[in-house]
């Protein structure tokens, strides 16, 4: 699965899915997010029928075997009469015969399973269009959804409702393809889960580290992740991770006493200004919070 137009397209998914991460796991998250998004897509049956006819002519390879068998049966017994001369196209515009649409709508009434499959296929295509994604089949996405949904249900049955996160589709594809280090991908997911719908928020190092491994609480950490967790918690490794994230403009961190103000939307200057507005702290004191050793040393030298 590839990404065509990367900006401002997002995958939303539960934080616990970060416990399943590897290349295959990232593809599963993509498939789950697509199918979950598809549940929100509204539709009209005439448009579904039109898309069904279009898919018969021009997206045959994307259809599952069930739909292909259905179409073949309809053509064989005369319920669908395709026009091979023009295939429903007038120039670049798809204009199917009204009889073809009517035939599909009639079949929807007589075959609820066919109707359901066509609706799912239509909604799946709409999501991929919205997210500018090409490649990947509805069967694979559906299987990914079922696999992760089983994991999610078991997880939430045991631990309660999970937090969610949201990342640009490009970040997931880049992480899968080795263009974005997986720890940076985890970091963005963790920070976004803390920020939620806000533009920034205050949090703490241990909270972010836990969430990087899909654990919103300490007791949800998986044993196999603890070694990497401990490694990244070291000051040098942690600071390097933050520096790399900021260098790539993935997010912004501002130290605040024992915690951090974090944002994915704001750069450093904008985040600093917004923190000052929220906390009513002076700009000078904000600098002291960010750079305590340097500021204090200067003050001592002046005295």
C-alpha positions as CSV (number, residue, x, y, z in Angstrom):
1,X,0.0,0.0,0.0
2,X,1.4,3.4,-1.0
3,X,0.5,7.0,-0.2
4,X,-0.1,9.4,-3.1
5,X,-0.6,12.8,-1.4
6,X,0.7,12.8,2.1
7,X,-0.3,16.1,3.8
8,X,-3.1,16.3,6.3
9,X,-4.3,12.8,6.0
10,X,-4.5,10.9,9.3
11,X,-4.9,7.4,10.7
12,X,-6.8,7.2,14.1
13,X,-6.4,4.1,16.2
14,X,-6.3,2.9,19.9
15,X,-2.9,3.4,21.7
16,X,-2.7,-0.3,22.6
17,X,-2.0,-1.1,18.9
18,X,1.5,0.2,19.4
19,X,2.1,-3.1,21.3
20,X,1.7,-4.9,18.0
21,X,4.2,-2.8,16.0
22,X,6.5,-4.3,13.3
23,X,6.3,-4.0,9.5
24,X,3.3,-6.3,9.5
25,X,1.8,-4.6,12.5
26,X,2.0,-1.2,10.8
27,X,0.1,-2.6,7.8
28,X,-2.5,-4.0,10.1
29,X,-3.0,-0.7,11.8
30,X,-3.4,0.9,8.4
31,X,-6.0,-1.7,7.4
32,X,-7.8,-1.4,10.7
33,X,-7.9,2.4,10.5
34,X,-9.3,2.3,6.9
35,X,-12.1,-0.1,7.8
36,X,-12.9,1.7,11.0
37,X,-13.1,5.0,9.1
38,X,-15.3,3.4,6.5
39,X,-18.0,2.8,9.1
40,X,-18.6,6.6,9.2
41,X,-19.1,7.0,5.5
42,X,-22.6,7.9,4.4
43,X,-24.0,6.6,1.1
44,X,-26.9,6.6,-1.3
45,X,-27.9,3.4,-3.0
46,X,-27.9,4.9,-6.5
47,X,-24.2,6.0,-6.0
48,X,-23.4,2.5,-4.6
49,X,-25.0,1.0,-7.7
50,X,-23.1,3.4,-10.0
51,X,-19.8,2.6,-8.3
52,X,-20.6,-1.1,-8.6
53,X,-21.1,-0.8,-12.4
54,X,-17.9,1.2,-12.7
55,X,-16.0,-1.4,-10.7
56,X,-17.3,-4.1,-13.0
57,X,-15.8,-2.3,-16.0
58,X,-12.7,-0.6,-14.6
59,X,-11.8,-2.1,-11.2
60,X,-12.4,-5.8,-11.8
61,X,-9.0,-6.7,-10.2
62,X,-10.0,-4.9,-7.0
63,X,-13.2,-6.9,-6.6
64,X,-13.2,-9.9,-4.3
65,X,-14.1,-13.3,-5.5
66,X,-17.6,-13.2,-4.1
67,X,-18.4,-10.1,-6.2
68,X,-16.7,-11.4,-9.3
69,X,-18.7,-14.7,-9.1
70,X,-21.9,-12.6,-8.6
71,X,-21.2,-10.5,-11.6
72,X,-20.4,-13.5,-13.8
73,X,-23.6,-15.2,-12.7
74,X,-25.6,-12.1,-13.5
75,X,-24.1,-11.8,-17.0
76,X,-24.5,-15.4,-17.7
77,X,-28.3,-15.5,-16.9
78,X,-29.0,-12.1,-18.5
79,X,-29.6,-10.1,-15.3
80,X,-26.8,-7.8,-16.3
81,X,-26.1,-6.9,-20.0
82,X,-22.8,-5.1,-20.2
83,X,-22.1,-3.0,-23.3
84,X,-18.5,-3.9,-24.4
85,X,-18.5,-1.2,-27.1
86,X,-18.4,1.8,-24.8
87,X,-18.2,0.4,-21.3
88,X,-20.2,3.2,-19.9
89,X,-17.7,5.9,-20.8
90,X,-18.2,9.1,-22.8
91,X,-14.7,10.6,-23.0
92,X,-13.4,10.8,-19.5
93,X,-16.9,10.7,-17.9
94,X,-18.5,7.5,-16.7
95,X,-22.1,7.5,-17.8
96,X,-23.5,3.9,-17.4
97,X,-26.8,2.9,-19.1
98,X,-29.8,3.5,-16.8
99,X,-30.6,-0.2,-17.3
100,X,-27.4,-1.2,-15.8
101,X,-28.0,0.9,-12.7
102,X,-31.6,-0.4,-12.4
103,X,-30.3,-4.0,-12.8
104,X,-27.9,-3.6,-9.8
105,X,-30.6,-1.8,-7.7
106,X,-33.0,-4.6,-8.4
107,X,-30.4,-7.2,-7.4
108,X,-29.8,-5.3,-4.2
109,X,-33.4,-5.8,-3.2
110,X,-33.3,-9.5,-4.1
111,X,-29.9,-10.3,-2.6
112,X,-29.1,-8.6,0.7
113,X,-25.6,-10.1,0.9
114,X,-24.7,-8.7,-2.5
115,X,-26.1,-5.3,-1.4
116,X,-24.0,-5.4,1.8
117,X,-20.8,-6.4,-0.1
118,X,-21.3,-3.5,-2.6
119,X,-21.9,-1.0,0.2
120,X,-18.7,-2.1,2.0
121,X,-16.7,-2.0,-1.2
122,X,-18.1,1.5,-1.9
123,X,-17.3,2.8,1.6
124,X,-13.8,1.3,1.4
125,X,-13.1,3.1,-1.8
126,X,-14.3,6.4,-0.5
127,X,-12.0,6.2,2.5
128,X,-9.0,5.4,0.3
129,X,-10.0,8.4,-1.9
130,X,-10.2,10.7,1.1
131,X,-6.9,9.5,2.5
132,X,-5.3,9.5,-1.0
133,X,-4.2,5.8,-0.6
134,X,-3.8,3.4,-3.4
135,X,-3.1,-0.4,-3.3
136,X,-4.2,-2.9,-0.8
137,X,-7.4,-5.0,-1.1
138,X,-10.6,-4.8,0.9
139,X,-10.1,-8.4,1.9
140,X,-6.7,-7.7,3.5
141,X,-8.0,-4.6,5.2
142,X,-11.0,-6.5,6.5
143,X,-8.8,-9.3,7.9
144,X,-6.5,-6.7,9.5
145,X,-9.6,-5.1,11.1
146,X,-10.9,-8.4,12.4
147,X,-7.5,-9.3,13.9
148,X,-6.9,-6.0,15.7
149,X,-10.5,-5.7,16.7
150,X,-10.2,-9.0,18.5
151,X,-7.1,-7.8,20.2
152,X,-8.8,-4.5,21.1
153,X,-11.9,-6.1,22.6
154,X,-9.8,-8.5,24.7
155,X,-7.6,-5.6,25.8
156,X,-10.5,-3.3,26.8
157,X,-12.4,-6.1,28.4
158,X,-9.4,-6.6,30.7
159,X,-8.1,-3.1,31.2
160,X,-11.0,-0.8,30.3
161,X,-11.3,1.8,27.5
162,X,-8.0,2.7,25.9
163,X,-6.7,6.1,24.9
164,X,-6.5,6.9,21.1
165,X,-3.9,8.5,19.0
166,X,-3.8,10.0,15.5
167,X,-0.9,10.3,13.0
168,X,-0.4,11.4,9.5
169,X,-0.7,8.6,7.0
170,X,2.8,9.5,5.7
171,X,4.4,8.9,9.1
172,X,3.0,5.3,9.2
173,X,4.1,4.5,5.7
174,X,7.5,6.1,6.3
175,X,7.9,4.0,9.5
176,X,6.9,0.9,7.6
177,X,9.3,1.6,4.8
178,X,12.2,2.5,7.0
179,X,12.2,6.2,6.2
180,X,11.2,7.2,9.7
181,X,12.8,5.4,12.8
182,X,10.2,3.4,14.6
183,X,11.0,5.2,17.9
184,X,10.1,8.5,16.4
185,X,6.9,7.1,15.1
186,X,6.1,5.8,18.5
187,X,7.0,9.2,20.0
188,X,4.6,11.1,17.8
189,X,1.8,8.6,18.5
190,X,2.4,9.0,22.3
191,X,2.5,12.8,22.2
192,X,-0.7,13.0,20.1
193,X,-2.5,10.7,22.6
194,X,-1.6,13.1,25.4
195,X,-2.6,16.2,23.4
196,X,-5.8,14.8,22.1
197,X,-7.9,17.5,20.3
198,X,-5.9,20.3,22.0
199,X,-3.2,22.2,20.3
200,X,-0.7,21.5,23.2
201,X,-0.6,20.0,26.6
202,X,1.7,19.5,29.6
203,X,2.9,16.0,30.3
204,X,5.8,14.0,31.7
205,X,8.7,11.9,30.4
206,X,7.5,8.6,32.0
207,X,4.0,9.2,30.6
208,X,5.3,9.7,27.0
209,X,7.7,6.7,27.3
210,X,4.9,4.4,28.4
211,X,2.6,5.5,25.7
212,X,5.3,5.0,23.1
213,X,4.8,1.3,23.9
214,X,1.0,1.3,23.9
215,X,0.6,1.6,27.7
216,X,-1.4,4.5,29.2
217,X,-0.8,3.1,32.7
218,X,2.4,1.5,34.2
219,X,0.8,-1.9,34.7
220,X,0.0,-2.1,30.9
221,X,3.7,-2.2,29.9
222,X,4.6,-5.5,28.1
223,X,7.6,-7.4,29.4
224,X,9.3,-7.5,26.0
225,X,9.1,-3.7,25.8
226,X,10.7,-2.9,29.2
227,X,14.3,-3.2,28.0
228,X,13.8,-0.6,25.2
229,X,11.7,1.5,27.6
230,X,14.7,1.6,30.1
231,X,17.1,2.4,27.3
232,X,15.1,5.4,26.0
233,X,14.6,6.6,29.5
234,X,18.3,7.4,29.9
235,X,18.9,11.1,29.8
236,X,21.2,11.0,26.8
237,X,19.0,8.7,24.7
238,X,15.9,10.6,25.7
239,X,17.4,14.0,24.7
240,X,18.6,12.6,21.4
241,X,15.2,11.3,20.6
242,X,13.6,14.7,21.3
243,X,16.3,16.5,19.3
244,X,15.7,14.2,16.3
245,X,12.0,14.7,16.5
246,X,12.3,18.5,16.6
247,X,14.9,18.5,13.8
248,X,12.3,16.7,11.6
249,X,9.6,19.1,12.7
250,X,7.5,16.2,14.0
251,X,6.7,18.0,17.3
252,X,7.8,20.6,19.8
253,X,9.0,20.1,23.4
254,X,9.4,22.8,26.0
255,X,10.8,21.7,29.4
256,X,8.6,22.9,32.3
257,X,10.0,22.0,35.7
258,X,9.8,18.2,35.9
259,X,7.5,17.9,32.8
260,X,7.2,19.2,29.3
261,X,4.8,21.3,27.3
262,X,4.3,19.4,24.0
263,X,2.7,20.3,20.7
264,X,2.5,18.8,17.2
265,X,0.9,21.9,15.7
266,X,3.0,24.7,17.1
267,X,6.7,25.5,16.5
268,X,8.8,26.5,19.5
269,X,8.1,30.2,19.5
270,X,4.3,29.7,19.1
271,X,4.2,27.1,21.8
272,X,6.1,29.3,24.2
273,X,3.7,32.2,23.5
274,X,0.7,29.9,24.1
275,X,2.1,28.5,27.3
276,X,2.7,32.1,28.6
277,X,-1.0,32.9,27.8
278,X,-2.3,29.8,29.6
279,X,-0.1,29.9,32.7
280,X,0.2,33.7,32.9
281,X,3.9,33.1,33.5
282,X,6.3,35.9,32.3
283,X,8.5,35.4,29.2
284,X,11.6,35.9,31.4
285,X,10.5,33.1,33.8
286,X,9.7,30.9,30.8
287,X,13.3,31.2,29.7
288,X,14.5,30.3,33.2
289,X,12.2,27.2,33.1
290,X,13.7,26.2,29.8
291,X,17.3,27.0,30.4
292,X,17.7,27.1,34.2
293,X,21.5,26.6,34.4
294,X,22.4,29.1,31.7
295,X,20.1,31.9,33.0
296,X,21.1,31.4,36.6
297,X,24.8,31.5,35.7
298,X,24.3,34.8,33.9
299,X,22.5,36.3,36.8
300,X,25.3,35.3,39.2
301,X,27.9,36.9,36.9
302,X,26.0,40.1,36.7
303,X,25.9,40.3,40.5
